């Protein structure tokens, strides 16, 4: 079982508040991602550690961010890079889309998300295919 990070109650509450006023750039992909429309469960404005992620697929450990114009600023790009490195060090994959991509090419965005989810899920080795020592090691890691 995956180790769950504790999320500060203030971060959790802020994530709840962010779910109410959706931007058009968040509402458009959410229509495709919600209710397992793509056969996988996604969460919106999901807290991970001290970050709030736009969209999250737990099964694939995939984090999806929708970036507006503010992400063009140098300071924001540096922050985004540090945040991505931190989250990827925890085992997540971060993919980003621009507001313009969502607005003008949602089908390409949805296709990229599906490919990323399925690629991550299908690339994980099944424990029965691992040599005995690695299988035991993997079982120990999942039960920590």
C-alpha positions as CSV (number, residue, x, y, z in Angstrom):
1,X,0.0,0.0,0.0
2,X,1.2,3.5,-0.8
3,X,2.5,5.6,2.0
4,X,0.2,8.6,2.5
5,X,1.7,12.0,3.2
6,X,0.1,14.0,5.9
7,X,-1.5,17.2,4.7
8,X,-1.9,20.2,6.9
9,X,-5.5,20.9,7.7
10,X,-5.2,24.5,6.3
11,X,-4.0,23.1,3.0
12,X,-6.8,20.6,2.9
13,X,-9.4,23.3,3.6
14,X,-7.9,25.6,0.9
15,X,-8.1,22.8,-1.6
16,X,-11.8,22.4,-0.8
17,X,-12.3,26.1,-1.3
18,X,-10.5,26.0,-4.7
19,X,-12.9,23.4,-5.9
20,X,-15.8,25.8,-5.9
21,X,-14.8,28.6,-8.4
22,X,-13.4,26.8,-11.4
23,X,-11.7,28.7,-14.1
24,X,-12.7,27.9,-17.7
25,X,-9.3,26.3,-18.2
26,X,-10.0,23.9,-15.3
27,X,-13.7,23.3,-16.1
28,X,-13.0,22.1,-19.7
29,X,-10.6,19.2,-18.9
30,X,-12.7,18.3,-15.7
31,X,-15.7,17.6,-18.0
32,X,-13.6,14.9,-19.6
33,X,-11.8,13.6,-16.5
34,X,-14.6,13.4,-14.0
35,X,-16.8,10.4,-13.3
36,X,-14.3,8.0,-14.8
37,X,-15.1,9.2,-18.3
38,X,-11.6,8.1,-19.3
39,X,-12.0,4.9,-17.3
40,X,-9.7,6.2,-14.5
41,X,-10.5,8.1,-11.4
42,X,-9.2,11.7,-11.2
43,X,-9.4,14.2,-8.4
44,X,-9.6,17.9,-8.7
45,X,-7.7,20.4,-6.6
46,X,-6.1,17.6,-4.6
47,X,-3.6,18.3,-1.8
48,X,-0.3,16.5,-1.9
49,X,2.1,17.4,0.9
50,X,1.9,21.2,0.9
51,X,0.9,21.6,-2.7
52,X,-2.5,21.6,-4.3
53,X,-2.7,19.8,-7.7
54,X,-5.1,20.8,-10.4
55,X,-5.9,17.2,-11.3
56,X,-4.6,13.9,-9.9
57,X,-4.9,10.3,-10.9
58,X,-3.8,8.1,-8.0
59,X,-3.6,4.8,-9.9
60,X,-1.0,6.3,-12.3
61,X,0.6,8.7,-9.7
62,X,0.0,11.4,-12.3
63,X,-0.3,15.1,-11.5
64,X,-1.8,17.4,-14.1
65,X,-1.3,21.2,-14.0
66,X,-3.0,23.8,-16.1
67,X,-0.8,26.9,-16.5
68,X,-2.1,30.4,-17.2
69,X,-0.2,33.5,-18.2
70,X,1.4,33.9,-14.8
71,X,3.5,30.8,-15.4
72,X,5.4,32.7,-18.1
73,X,7.1,34.8,-15.4
74,X,10.6,33.8,-14.6
75,X,10.0,33.5,-10.8
76,X,6.9,31.4,-11.4
77,X,8.8,29.1,-13.8
78,X,11.5,28.6,-11.2
79,X,8.9,27.8,-8.6
80,X,7.2,25.4,-10.9
81,X,10.4,23.6,-11.7
82,X,11.3,23.2,-8.0
83,X,7.8,22.0,-7.3
84,X,7.9,19.5,-10.1
85,X,11.3,18.2,-9.0
86,X,10.1,17.8,-5.4
87,X,6.9,15.9,-6.5
88,X,8.8,13.7,-8.9
89,X,11.2,12.8,-6.2
90,X,8.1,11.5,-4.3
91,X,7.4,9.2,-7.3
92,X,4.8,11.3,-9.1
93,X,4.8,12.3,-12.7
94,X,3.9,16.0,-13.4
95,X,2.6,17.0,-16.8
96,X,1.6,20.6,-17.7
97,X,-0.7,22.1,-20.2
98,X,-1.2,25.8,-21.1
99,X,-4.6,27.4,-20.9
100,X,-4.4,27.9,-24.6
101,X,-3.9,24.2,-25.2
102,X,-7.0,23.4,-23.1
103,X,-9.0,26.1,-24.8
104,X,-8.1,25.4,-28.4
105,X,-7.0,21.8,-28.5
106,X,-8.7,19.9,-25.7
107,X,-8.8,16.7,-27.7
108,X,-5.0,16.6,-27.9
109,X,-4.8,17.4,-24.2
110,X,-7.2,14.5,-23.3
111,X,-5.3,12.2,-25.6
112,X,-2.0,13.1,-24.0
113,X,-3.4,12.5,-20.5
114,X,-4.8,9.1,-21.5
115,X,-1.5,8.1,-23.1
116,X,0.4,9.2,-20.0
117,X,-1.9,7.4,-17.6
118,X,-1.9,4.1,-19.6
119,X,1.8,4.3,-20.1
120,X,2.5,4.7,-16.4
121,X,0.0,2.0,-15.4
122,X,1.2,-0.5,-18.0
123,X,4.9,0.1,-17.4
124,X,4.8,-0.9,-13.7
125,X,6.1,-4.5,-13.5
126,X,3.6,-7.0,-12.2
127,X,5.1,-8.7,-9.0
128,X,4.6,-12.2,-10.5
129,X,7.0,-11.3,-13.4
130,X,9.8,-10.3,-11.1
131,X,12.6,-12.6,-9.9
132,X,11.9,-14.0,-6.4
133,X,14.2,-11.6,-4.5
134,X,12.8,-8.5,-6.3
135,X,9.2,-9.7,-5.7
136,X,9.8,-10.0,-2.0
137,X,11.5,-6.6,-2.0
138,X,8.6,-5.0,-3.8
139,X,6.1,-6.6,-1.4
140,X,8.1,-5.3,1.6
141,X,8.1,-1.8,0.1
142,X,4.4,-1.8,-0.5
143,X,3.7,-2.8,3.1
144,X,5.7,-0.1,4.8
